[in-house]
Amino acid sequence: FSVMVQRPISWHTKIMLPLMILKMIICLVVMIRQPADTSSLAFKVPAVPMLPATSILINVFLTTKLSGQTWIRFGVWMLVGFLIYGLYGWKNSSEEYRMRGESPPNEKCDQPANSS
């Protein structure tokens, strides 16, 4: 329950939270107005799109309660993760092999092997 502890609200929270809520409401209206499939389904998730939208709003509220140090840590770890992901993908991508004129190791050759 420490999330509910009252502390002074900063100016960016006063601006960003209403904008996020407005953006969510606009997205909900757009999603609700989309044409729906009228065929009967064996299973439907109840309260869609209201349940996911509510959970997103709750998560936005909870993230606004995080400290600045937590956001810095989050940003650093995201940067490290993106660097690892990007560099690994760049080095091991199929396109990189093709640019070098090689066949990617996970693809089978289309040409049959010569048996002579």
N, C-alpha and C positions, 0 to 999 in steps of 0.2 A: 503493500500500500504506500510505499514511499513515493510512488509516481504522483500521487494526489497531493503531496505536500505543496503548500502554497509558496511560491517564490515570485519575485517580480517578473512580469512578462516583458521581454525585450521588444524593441520596435519592429524587428524583422518578423517575429512571431505574429504580431498584430497585423502585419501586412500579408504574410505568406499563407497563414492558416485560412483566412477567408477566401483568398484566391484559389487555394487548393480545393476547398469545399465547393466553390462555384464551378471550378473545372470538373469536379466529380459529378456535380448535378447536371451539367451540360452533357457530359459523356453518358450519363444514365438516360437522359431524355433521348439522345441520339440512338442508344442501344434499344430502348423500349419501342421507338418508332420504326425500327427495322422490320421488314416483312417477316412473318413467322411461318414456319413449315406447319401445315395443317394435318399432316399424316400422324396417325397415332403411334406413339412410341411405347416400348415395353417398360421403360423407366425414364422418369424425368427428375432432375435435381430440383428439390423444392426451393422456392423463394429466390430463384434466379431472375434478374441480376441484383436484387436487393440485398441478399445475404453476402455475396462477395463485396459489394460496394460498402456495406456496413463494416465488414472486416478491414477493408482498406482504410476507411476513415478512422477506425480505432487504431490501426497501426500508425497512421500519420500522426494522430494525437500522441501516441506513445513515443514516437521518434522525436517529437518536439520537446519532450521532457528530458532528452539525453543531454549530457554536458558537452561543452566544446572539446574537451580532451578526448571524449569517446568518439566524436566525429573525426578528429585528427587521426586517432588510431585506425578507425574504419577506413579513412582515405588512404593511409599508408598501406594497409593490408590489401586494399583493393588495387592499388597501384602495383604492388608486388605480384599479386595474382594475375593481373592483366599482362604484366611483363612476361611472367613465366608462360602463360597461355599463348600469348602472341609470338614469343620467340620459339617456343616448341612447335607451334603450328606453322610458322614461317619455315623453319628448318625441315620439317617432316611433311610438308604439303605435297600433294600429287603434282600440283602445278610447278613447284620448284624442280621436281625431277624432270618434268616434261621440258621446262625451259633449258635444262642442261642436256637435253636429248636422251635422257635415260627413261627406263620404264619404272614406274613406282613399284616398290616391293610387294605391295598387297594386291596388285592387279595381275591377272593371268595373261600370258601372251596369247594373241589370237592366232598366231601362226603355229602349225603343228611342228613338232621336232623332227628333224631328219633322222631316219633310221638306217641310213647307209654308212 
